[in-house]
């Protein structure tokens, strides 16, 4: 497997493209418009410059990665690739629509991966004629830095597909864990309910600094849950909690009402300048 197609050039898609290009893959990045593509490549260029400045990557590694990238606005430009990694927003209907198109356009032996953090792999795979070749590849942000890659197999995913994707993960320099196809998979199913519970503590009148300090000093966490929630994005946290709540029909996953109000007010965390903290 040497040729990859990455669908989406945002924070996650761009990061996946850069990590793949650094590993020596020839990567085509597809966006819906020329403007989005230019914006995505500008973000990737900025990320590369930052990585070199911090000494995370050498100038030579950054140059090699950049030379392995090319952009397109047409999915069919990737018809020859061995692997497709989709990294578009967390909307099941959007992902299904993209996978239907990919199934028609991309060679029948290619593996399709989705970077979803909570959606059903089976529901995405069933719209294709290759459900055995559809898998979850849940990367963590920032992709070029974070070591973990969560691989998710649905009931239909073949052992051969999982073996090949494990090899890709190894080549990307990631440490992989394998999860079954249930809402939230492993990491988010454990982590995000804790962040949601921290929001309940705020709703009950506790201060963010006190909650975060408690987990920093009492549980030896490297980052407090509310600061982490702000970094992830409160809209992302809310969406994932709603997915867990709907997927398991269990009240323990009920999204905090305060979290809903904050998202409705546009207090989405660090990216919006305001969440549980002011930025």
C-alpha positions in Angstrom: 0.0 0.0 0.0 1.7 3.1 -1.2 -1.0 5.5 -2.5 -3.5 7.2 -0.2 -6.5 9.4 -0.7 -7.4 11.7 2.3 -10.9 13.2 2.1 -10.9 16.5 4.0 -8.1 18.9 4.7 -9.2 20.4 8.0 -7.4 20.0 11.3 -7.7 16.2 11.3 -7.6 15.5 7.5 -4.6 17.8 7.1 -2.8 16.1 10.1 -3.5 12.6 8.7 -2.2 13.7 5.3 1.0 15.1 6.8 1.7 12.1 8.9 1.0 9.8 5.9 3.3 11.8 3.6 6.1 11.8 6.2 5.8 8.0 6.3 6.5 8.0 2.6 3.0 7.5 1.2 2.0 9.4 -1.9 -1.0 11.3 -0.7 -3.9 13.0 -2.6 -5.9 15.4 -0.5 -9.4 16.0 -1.8 -11.7 18.9 -0.8 -15.1 20.0 -2.0 -13.8 23.4 -3.4 -10.6 25.0 -4.6 -11.0 27.6 -1.8 -11.2 24.9 0.9 -8.3 23.1 -0.6 -6.1 26.2 -0.5 -7.1 26.8 3.1 -6.3 23.2 4.0 -2.8 23.4 2.3 -2.1 26.7 4.0 -2.9 25.1 7.4 -0.7 22.1 6.6 2.2 24.4 5.6 1.8 26.4 8.8 1.8 23.1 10.8 5.0 21.9 9.1 6.7 25.2 9.9 5.7 24.9 13.5 6.9 21.3 13.7 10.3 22.3 12.3 10.6 25.3 14.6 9.9 23.2 17.6 12.4 20.5 16.5 9.7 17.8 16.2 10.5 17.2 12.6 13.7 18.1 10.7 13.6 20.4 7.7 14.4 17.4 5.5 11.4 15.4 6.9 9.1 18.4 6.4 10.3 18.9 2.8 9.9 15.2 2.0 6.3 15.2 3.4 5.4 18.3 1.4 6.7 16.7 -1.8 4.5 13.6 -1.2 1.3 15.7 -1.1 -0.9 16.9 -3.9 -4.4 18.3 -3.9 -7.6 17.8 -5.9 -11.3 18.7 -5.8 -12.3 15.5 -7.6 -12.7 12.1 -5.8 -12.0 10.3 -9.0 -8.5 11.5 -9.1 -7.8 8.9 -6.4 -9.3 6.0 -8.3 -6.0 4.1 -8.3 -5.2 4.4 -4.5 -4.8 1.5 -2.1 -6.4 3.3 0.9 -8.9 6.0 1.5 -9.0 7.8 4.8 -12.2 10.0 5.2 -11.9 12.9 7.7 -15.0 15.0 7.2 -17.3 16.4 9.9 -19.1 13.9 12.2 -22.4 13.6 10.4 -23.5 10.0 9.5 -25.4 11.1 6.4 -22.5 13.1 5.0 -20.0 10.2 5.6 -22.4 7.7 4.0 -22.9 9.9 1.0 -19.1 10.2 0.5 -18.6 6.4 0.9 -21.3 5.7 -1.7 -19.4 8.0 -4.2 -16.1 6.5 -3.3 -17.4 2.9 -3.8 -18.3 3.8 -7.4 -15.1 5.6 -8.2 -12.2 3.9 -6.4 -10.7 0.6 -7.4 -12.5 -2.4 -5.8 -9.4 -3.6 -3.9 -8.9 -0.4 -2.0 -9.6 -0.2 1.8 -11.9 2.5 3.1 -11.2 4.0 6.5 -13.2 6.6 8.4 -11.7 8.8 11.1 -15.0 9.0 13.0 -14.7 9.2 16.8 -18.1 7.8 17.7 -20.2 6.9 14.6 -21.1 3.3 13.7 -18.5 1.8 11.3 -21.2 -0.8 10.2 -23.6 2.0 9.3 -21.0 3.6 7.1 -19.8 0.3 5.6 -23.3 -0.9 4.6 -23.7 1.7 1.9 -20.8 0.2 0.0 -20.3 -3.0 -1.8 -17.1 -3.7 0.1 -18.2 -3.8 3.8 -15.3 -6.2 4.6 -12.9 -3.5 3.5 -14.3 -0.7 5.7 -12.6 0.1 9.0 -12.4 2.8 11.6 -9.1 4.7 12.0 -9.6 7.1 14.9 -6.6 9.5 15.0 -6.0 11.9 17.9 -5.2 15.6 17.5 -2.7 16.9 16.7 -2.2 13.9 14.4 1.5 14.4 13.6 2.3 14.4 17.3 -0.2 12.1 19.1 1.0 8.5 19.2 -2.3 6.7 19.6 -4.4 5.3 16.7 -7.6 3.5 17.6 -8.5 0.9 15.0 -12.2 -0.1 14.9 -13.6 -3.3 13.2 -17.3 -3.7 12.5 -19.0 -7.1 12.3 -18.2 -7.1 8.6 -14.6 -6.0 8.6 -12.3 -8.8 7.5 -9.2 -10.1 9.3 -7.1 -9.3 6.2 -8.3 -5.6 6.3 -7.4 -5.3 10.0 -4.0 -6.8 9.4 -3.3 -4.4 6.5 -4.5 -1.4 8.5 -2.3 -2.5 11.5 0.6 -2.4 9.1 -0.3 1.1 8.0 -0.5 2.2 11.6 3.0 0.8 12.3 4.4 2.6 9.3 2.9 5.9 10.5 4.7 5.4 13.8 1.5 5.0 15.8 0.8 2.8 18.8 -2.5 1.1 18.0 -5.4 -0.3 20.0 -8.2 -2.3 18.5 -11.8 -1.6 19.5 -15.1 -3.1 18.7 -17.8 -1.1 16.9 -19.8 0.4 19.7 -20.5 4.1 20.3 -17.4 6.0 21.5 -15.2 3.0 20.9 -12.6 2.7 23.8 -11.0 6.1 24.5 -14.0 8.4 24.1 -16.4 6.1 25.9 -14.1 6.3 28.9 -12.9 9.9 28.6 -15.9 12.0 27.5 -18.4 10.9 30.2 -15.8 12.2 32.7 -15.7 15.6 30.9 -19.5 15.6 30.8 -19.6 14.9 34.6 -17.2 17.8 35.1 -19.8 20.0 33.4 -22.4 18.8 35.8 -20.1 19.9 38.7 -20.0 23.3 37.1 -23.8 23.4 36.9 -24.0 22.6 40.6 -21.9 25.7 41.4 -18.3 24.4 41.5 -15.4 26.5 40.0 -13.5 25.2 36.9 -10.1 25.8 38.5 -11.1 23.7 41.6 -12.3 20.8 39.5 -9.2 20.8 37.2 -6.8 21.2 40.1 -8.5 18.3 41.9 -7.8 16.0 38.9 -4.3 17.3 38.3 -3.2 16.8 41.9 -5.5 14.0 43.0 -5.5 11.8 39.9 -2.2 12.8 38.4 -3.9 13.8 35.1 -1.7 16.0 32.8 -4.6 18.3 32.0 -7.8 19.1 33.9 -11.1 17.8 32.4 -12.6 21.2 31.8 -9.5 22.6 30.1 -9.4 19.4 28.0 -13.0 19.8 27.1 -12.3 23.4 25.9 -9.4 22.1 23.8 -11.5 19.3 22.3 -14.5 21.6 21.6 -17.7 21.7 23.6 -19.7 21.0 20.4 -17.6 17.9 19.8 -18.1 16.8 23.4 -21.9 17.3 23.2 -22.2 15.5 19.9 -20.3 12.5 21.2 -22.3 12.4 24.4 -25.5 12.5 22.4 -24.2 9.6 20.3 -23.4 7.6 23.4 -26.8 8.4 24.9 -28.7 7.4 21.8 -26.5 4.4 21.0 -26.8 2.7 24.5 -30.1 4.3 25.6 -28.5 4.6 29.1 -29.1 7.6 31.3 -25.5 7.5 32.6 -24.6 9.1 29.2 -27.1 11.9 29.4 -25.5 15.1 28.1 -25.2 17.9 30.8 -27.9 20.5 30.2 -25.3 23.3 30.9 -23.2 21.9 28.1 -26.1 22.1 25.7 -26.7 25.8 26.7 -23.1 26.7 26.3 -23.0 25.2 22.8 -26.2 27.0 21.9 -24.6 30.2 23.1 -21.5 29.6 20.9 -19.2 29.0 23.8 -17.4 26.2 22.1 -14.1 26.3 24.0 -10.7 27.5 22.9 -11.5 27.7 19.2 -14.3 30.2 20.0 -12.4 32.1 22.7 -14.7 31.1 25.4 -15.8 27.9 27.1 -15.3 26.9 30.6 -12.4 29.3 30.5 -11.8 32.6 28.7 -9.1 32.6 26.0 
